[in-house]
Amino acid sequence: MVETGAAGDPGEVLTQLGLHPGRPVIVVVGGADTLTDDAHRLAKRIVAPALARASTVTGAAIVDGGTDSGIMAIVGEAFPERGDENVLLGVAPARRVALPGSLSGENEGRAALEPNHTHFALADSDEWGGETALLVELSEALAGPAPIAMVAAGGGEAAKHEVLHATRHGWSIFLVVGTGGLADELATAWRALREPEPRELPEILGKQIARVLPERWRRRKQAANVHSDDALEEVIRTGDIRLYDEADPNELARRLAWELQDYDVLKLAWTSFATYDELAAAARKSFERMQTWILALGIIATFVALLKEALAINPQGSYAWVDDVLHWIVVGLPLLVAVLIGMALRLAAGKRWVLLRGAAETIKREIYRFRTRTGIYRAAAAQDASVPPQELLSAQLDAIETKLLQTEASSAELTPYSGLLPPPMYGASREDDGLSPLDPEHYLAFRVGDQLSYFHPKVVQLASMRRRFQFAVLAAGAVGAILAAAGFEVWIGLTTAIASAALAYLGYLQIESTLVGYNQVAGRLEALRRSWLARPASRREEPEAFDALVADAEAVLSTELGGWVQQMTDALEELQARQVEAERQAGISQTQLRPTPEVQSESRPTSEAPADGEQIEPESESSNNA
């Protein structure tokens, strides 16, 4: 343990402590007496393991108040075995803590120092809060150019000043909701000012209003309380606040690790992936919704036409108005279907879905190749490389996005992603921070395991969907046969329409071929993982072996994705041709509802990973998450 009277320059203090600048820093704040009962248990369950994991992954130093109480004791307990790589720096006022070797009378009424901390810096002060300036200065000096993040759990007036300093220095501030004190106060105030107010419901729903209005009044009161505290208002309005109210410490560790690692280009790559992934999902929903309406209205139109014929109402009778209503429905529904077809052709949501999904998965492939330093990034990682890995990744991203913007995908809004980064994945990737370099074990878990965690349940879902639609086709055929036998031949057209719609929907989404492709790629990935685990440990350590593993896995995914893109492109072109013909037959002017010009797809399945230095073709990737 190193002690110092910290009255000098922060750099000199670090030298006395034997610490060197240039590492990420996590500043932990929270009062010694504000964590009680449930709040203390929550902080111990969430904060302690999250800090330990984030520190291990990023090599971050932890700076806090250093006393053996509250959140500082919890932090110390997370590191019972202090290694050379762990730095736990406690900063406290010199005349408020018990110093080792002091006379017992001198330590009376003073707080004990937490024994698992590796370093202490004591400010020349006899008041709690007198160490705040030193804590901030030492954190800045220790980090140097590296990032700093703050974690607040509980806390009182002194913690408020520390959070205010963090705000003014531009640090990310994580508030652990549920730990009481300052953390909950800030979280409540942030929600009062930043989150939208609940909408008031119509008066007819009186019970619901009784619940909503008190919530609105509570938010306004909280906002008023914020305005009455200048420091609190500054933190809420200008601070980089991150609320954490989940029960999984790994997720907090993941978010901290993301903030503390300085991989700017890789972070931008994840942002681009998440943007295109989100836009592709929205385009798919739009496409499926439009096609569902077209098919459903077609069935309804057939039903109404057959109903009109079956009723055969006398135009001169008392129910002639029913015949008129049915007549106009029969006339109007095909026109409405034609309008929807025209909208679908102009929006081209299906094509945008495929293009955006392809670009997203191409970027994802580059991310994992970069993180494993394999393929074209292996040579770039060498010290004498002319092009560093991040610059090469940037060039690859530029090539992908340039290709994408030359397609129909650029004809709609490309709204940037604003959610958590990296975006939520599947399986083991939930624990991946998205930035750390990957060894073979973690690549198999985070990349291959993530894909398998997607494919296996998706296969079950697609198989179930196929069975339902096939049953609908068979049931429609059986009902048609029964109707024919019963002498209701007029209704056979309805059962035929239902069967045709079910088959068309299966064809639009290429469920059959997608199911086969998913099964095949899942089997090949399992075989790759099995083959790698069967290797002797000595052969797994060879760089060439890891390079081959990544190349083979990415080739498997690329081949499946490329095939999916081509199948979907063919299916969409066939669908477009049918819908253009249906639109023409409905009498809608092609000049008024003309589809956007079709861009010829350059996608093709590939069975090999691109050679080093080869420019990637984003259209050659289709979606693992299609």
LOZATOR-729307 format. One record per residue (C-alpha): y, z, x; residue in three letters. Coordinates in steps of 0.5 Angstrom, whole numbers, plus 2048, in hexadecimal, padded with zeros to 3 digits. Each point is the difference from the previous one (the first is absolute). Example, Ala and Ser with C-alpha at 12.3 -4.5 7.8 and 13.67 -1.06 7.14 Angstrom:
// LOZATOR-729307
7F7810819ala;8077FE802ser;
//
This chain:
// LOZATOR-729307
800800800met;8077FE803val;8068047FDglu;8077FE802thr;8078027FDgly;8027FA7FDala;808800801ala;8007F9805gly;7FF7F97FFasp;7FA7FE7FCpro;7FD7FC806gly;801806805glu;7FC8047FAval;7FA7FB800leu;800800807thr;7FF807801gln;7FB8007FAleu;7FC7FA804gly;8017FB7FBleu;8027F9800his;8037FC7FBpro;7FE7FA7FDgly;7FB8027FBarg;8008007F8pro;8028077FDval;7FE8037FAile;8058067FEval;7FE8057FBval;8048047FCval;7FF8067FBgly;8028077FFgly;7FB805802ala;8018047FAasp;8007FA7FBthr;7F97FE800leu;7FC8057FBthr;7F98007FCasp;7FF7F97FEasp;8067FD804ala;7FD803806his;7F97FD7FFarg;8027F97FEleu;804800807ala;7FA802804lys;7FB7FB7FCarg;8057FA801ile;805801805val;7FC803806ala;7FA7FB800pro;8057FA7FFala;804803806leu;7FA800804ala;7FE7F97FEarg;8077FD801ala;801803807ser;7F97FE802thr;8017F97FEval;8077FF803thr;801805805gly;8068037FDala;802807802ala;8028057FAile;806804800val;8018067FCasp;8038077FFgly;7FA803804gly;7FF8077FDthr;7FA8027FEasp;8018007F8ser;8017FB7FBgly;7FF7F8801ile;801802808met;7F98047FFala;7FD7FB7FCile;8027FA806val;7FD805805gly;7FA8017FDglu;7FF7F87FFala;7FF800808phe;7FC806802pro;7FD7FC806glu;8067FE804arg;7FF7FA804gly;8057FD805asp;8017FA7FBglu;8038057FBasn;807803800val;8028057FBleu;807802802leu;8038067FCgly;808801800val;8038067FEala;806805801pro;7FE804806ala;8038077FDarg;7FC7FF7FAarg;7F97FF803val;7FB805804ala;8007FE807leu;7F9801804pro;801806805gly;8068037FDser;8008077FEleu;7FE8027F9ser;8068037FEgly;8047F9802glu;7FB7FC7FBasn;8018057FAglu;8017FC7FAgly;7FF7F9804arg;7FC7FB7FEala;7F97FE804ala;8007FA803leu;7FA7FB7FEglu;7FA801805pro;7FE7F8800asn;8067FD801his;8017FD807thr;807801802his;8068047FDphe;8077FF801ala;8058067FEleu;8077FE7FEala;805805802asp;8018037F9ser;7FF8067FCasp;8007FD7F9glu;7FA7FC7FCtrp;8037F9800gly;804801807gly;7FA7FB803glu;8017FA7FBthr;8057FD805ala;7FB801806leu;7FA7FE7FCleu;8037F97FEval;8037FF807glu;7F9801803leu;7FC7FC7FBser;8057FA801glu;7FF801808ala;7F9801800leu;7FF7F97FBala;8057FC804gly;7FF7F97FDpro;7FA8027FCala;8008027F9pro;8018077FDile;7FE8027F9ala;8018067FCmet;7FB8047FCval;8038057FBala;7FB8067FDala;8048057FCgly;806802804gly;8078047FFgly;8077FF802glu;7FF7FF807ala;7FB7FB7FEala;8057FC7FClys;805800806his;7FA7FD804glu;7FE7FB7FBval;8087FE800leu;8007FF807his;7F97FB7FFala;8047FC7FBthr;8067FF805arg;7FB7FE805his;7FD7FB7FCgly;7F9804800trp;7FB7FE7FBser;7FF8077FCile;7F98017FCphe;8018067FBleu;7F98037FEval;8018017F9val;7FD8067FDgly;802805806thr;8068037FDgly;806801803gly;8057FB803leu;7FA7FB7FFala;7FF8007F9asp;8088017FFglu;8017FA803leu;7FA7FC7FDala;8038027F9thr;8077FE802ala;7FE7F9803trp;7FC7FF7F9arg;8068027FCala;8047FB804leu;7FC7FA802arg;7FA7FF7FBglu;8027FD7F9pro;8018057FAglu;7FB8007FBpro;8027FB7FAarg;8018037F9glu;7FC7FE7FBleu;8027FE7F9pro;8018067FBglu;7FA7FE7FCile;7FC803806leu;8038077FFgly;7FB804804lys;8007FB806gln;808801800ile;7FF808800ala;7FC7FF807arg;8047FA803val;8078037FEleu;7FF807804pro;7FE7FC806glu;8067FC800arg;8048067FFtrp;7FD803806arg;8017FA805arg;8078007FEarg;801808802lys;7FC7FF806gln;8057FA802ala;8068057FFala;7FD805804asn;7FF7FA806val;8087FF7FFhis;801807801ser;7FD800807asp;8037FC805asp;7FB800805ala;7FA7FF7FBleu;8047FA7FDglu;8017FD806glu;7F8801802val;7FE7FD7F9ile;8057FA800arg;8007FE808thr;7F9803802gly;7FA7FC801asp;7FC8047FBile;7F87FF7FFarg;7FD8057FBleu;7F9802801tyr;7FC8037FAasp;7F97FD801glu;7FA805802ala;7FD7FC806asp;803802807pro;7FD7F9803asn;8057FD7FBglu;806804803leu;7FD7FF807ala;8007F87FFarg;8078007FEarg;802804806leu;7FD7FC805ala;8037FA7FCtrp;807803802glu;7FE802807leu;7FE7FA803gln;8057FB802asp;7FC7F97FFtyr;8067FC7FCasp;7FD7F9800val;7F98037FDleu;8048047FBlys;8037FA7FEleu;7FA7FC800ala;7FD8067FBtrp;8067FF7FCthr;7FF7F87FFser;7F98017FEphe;8018057FBala;8067FC7FDthr;7FB7FA7FFtyr;7FB8047FEasp;8048037FBglu;8037F97FEleu;7F97FD800ala;7FD8067FBala;8067FF7FBala;7FF7F8800ala;7F98017FFarg;8018057FAlys;8057FA7FDser;7FB7FB801phe;7FB8047FCglu;8048027FBarg;8037F97FEmet;7F97FD800gln;7FD8057FCthr;8067FF7FBtrp;7FF7F9800ile;7F88007FFleu;8018067FAala;8067FC7FDleu;7FB7FA800gly;7FA8047FDile;8058037FAile;8037F97FFala;7F87FD7FFthr;7FF8067FBphe;8067FF7FCval;7FF7F97FFala;7F88017FEleu;8038057FBleu;8057FC7FDlys;7FA7FB7FFglu;7FB8057FEala;8058037FBleu;8027F97FDala;8068037FCile;8027FB7FAasn;8077FE802pro;8028017F9gln;7FD8077FFgly;803807800ser;7FE801807tyr;8037F9803ala;805805804trp;7FA802804val;7FE7F9802asp;8077FE802asp;800806805val;7F97FE803leu;8037F9800his;806802804trp;7FB805805ile;7FC7FA801val;8067FC802val;803805804gly;7FB803804leu;7FE7FA804pro;8077FF801leu;801807803leu;7FA7FF804val;8037F9803ala;806804802val;7FC806803leu;7FD7FA804ile;8067FD802gly;803807803met;7F9801804ala;8017F9803leu;807802802arg;7FF807802leu;7FA7FE804ala;7FE807801ala;7F97FE801gly;8027FC807lys;805806802arg;7FA8057FFtrp;7FC7FC805val;8057FE805leu;803807800leu;7F9803801arg;7FE7FC805gly;806802804ala;7FF8077FFala;7F9800803glu;8027FB806thr;805806802ile;7FB8057FFlys;7FC7FD804arg;8057FF806glu;8028087FFile;7F8802801tyr;8007FB806arg;806803803phe;7FE8077FFarg;7F97FE804thr;8047FC805arg;7FA7FB7FFthr;8017F8800gly;8077FE802ile;802807801tyr;7FB802805arg;8047FC805ala;8078027FEala;7FE807801ala;7FF7FF807ala;806803804gln;8017F9804asp;8007FC7F9ala;8067FC7FFser;8008017F9val;7FF8077FDpro;7FC8027FApro;8068017FBgln;8037FA802glu;7FA7FC7FFleu;7FF8047F9leu;8077FE7FEser;7FF7F8802ala;7F98017FCgln;8048037FAleu;8057FA800asp;7FB7FB800ala;7FD8037FAile;8068017FCglu;8037F9802thr;7FA7FD7FDlys;8008047FAleu;8087FE7FEleu;7FE7F9800gln;7FB8017FAthr;8018017F9glu;800808802ala;8087FF801ser;8017FE7F9ser;8018077FEala;802807802glu;7FE803806leu;8028077FFthr;7FF804806pro;7FA8067FFtyr;8038077FFser;7FA804800gly;7FD804805leu;7FE7FD807leu;7FA7FE801pro;7FE7FF7F9pro;7FA8047FDpro;7FA7FD802met;7F98017FFtyr;7FA805803gly;802802807ala;8067FD800ser;8038057FCarg;801804807glu;8027FB804asp;808800802asp;8007F9801gly;803800807leu;7FB803805ser;7FC7FC804pro;7F97FF7FEleu;7FA801804asp;7F97FD7FDpro;7FE8067FCglu;8078007FChis;8007F9800tyr;7F98007FCleu;8038067FCala;8077FD7FEphe;7FF7F9800arg;7F97FE7FEval;7FF8077FCgly;8067FE7FCasp;7FD7F97FFgln;7F98037FEleu;8048057FBser;8037FB7FDtyr;7FA7FB7FFphe;7FB8047FEhis;8038037F9pro;8047F97FFlys;7F97FD800val;7FE8057FBval;8067FE7FCgln;7FF7F9800leu;7F98007FEala;8028047FAser;8057FC7FEmet;7FC7FA801arg;7FA8037FCarg;8068017FAarg;8027F9800phe;7F97FD800gln;7FE8057FAphe;8067FD7FDala;7FE7F9800val;7F98027FEleu;8028047FAala;8057FA7FEala;7FA7FB800gly;7FC8057FDala;8058017FAval;8017F9800gly;7F97FE7FFala;8008067FAile;8067FD7FDleu;7FD7F9800ala;7F98037FDala;8048037FAala;8047FA7FEgly;807802804phe;8007FA804glu;808801800val;800806804trp;7FC7FD806ile;8067FD803gly;803808801leu;7FA802803thr;8007FA805thr;807801801ala;7FE807802ile;7FB7FE805ala;8047FB803ser;806805801ala;7FB805804ala;7FD7FA804leu;8077FE802ala;803807802tyr;7FA801804leu;8017F9803gly;808802801tyr;7FE806804leu;7FA7FD804gln;7FC8067FFile;7FA7FD801glu;8017FD807ser;805806802thr;7FA8057FEleu;7FB7FC805val;805800805gly;802807800tyr;7F8802801asn;7FF7FB806gln;806803803val;7FE8077FFala;7F97FE803gly;8037FD806arg;805806801leu;7FA8057FFglu;7FC7FC805ala;806800805leu;800807800arg;7F9802800arg;8007FB806ser;805804804trp;7FD8077FFleu;7FA7FD802ala;8037FF807arg;7FF804806pro;806805801ala;8017FD807ser;8017F97FDarg;8058027FAarg;805802806glu;8007F9802glu;8077FD7FEpro;7FD7F97FFglu;7FB8037FBala;8058037FCphe;8047FA800asp;7FA7FC7FEala;7FF8057FAleu;8077FF7FEval;8007F9800ala;7F97FF7FCasp;8038057FBala;8067FD7FFglu;7FD7F9800ala;7FB8027FAval;8068037FCleu;8047F9802ser;7FA7FC7FEthr;7FF8037F9glu;8088007FFleu;8017F9801gly;7FA7FE7FCgly;8038047FAtrp;8077FD801val;7FD7F9800gln;7FC8027FAgln;8068037FCmet;8047FA802thr;7FB7FB7FDasp;7FF8047FAala;8088017FFleu;8017F8801glu;7FA7FF7FAglu;8048057FCleu;8067FD801gln;7FE7F97FEala;7FC8027FAarg;8078047FEgln;8047FA801val;7FC7FC7FBglu;8008057FBala;807800801glu;8017F97FFarg;7FB8007FAgln;8058057FCala;8067FC801gly;804804805ile;8047FC804ser;7FE800807gln;8077FF802thr;8028077FDgln;7FA804803leu;7FE7FC806arg;7FC804805pro;803802807thr;7FE7FA805pro;7F9802803glu;7FF802807val;7FA7FD804gln;7FC806802ser;7FE800808glu;7FB8057FFser;7F97FF803arg;7FB805801pro;7FF802807thr;7FA803804ser;803802806glu;806804802ala;8067FD803pro;8007FF807ala;805803805asp;8077FD7FFgly;7FE7FC7FAglu;8058007FAgln;7FD8037FAile;8007FD7F9glu;8028057FBpro;7FC7FB7FAglu;7FA801804ser;7FF8077FDglu;7FF8027F9ser;8008077FEser;7FB806801asn;8038037FAasn;8017FA7FCala;
//
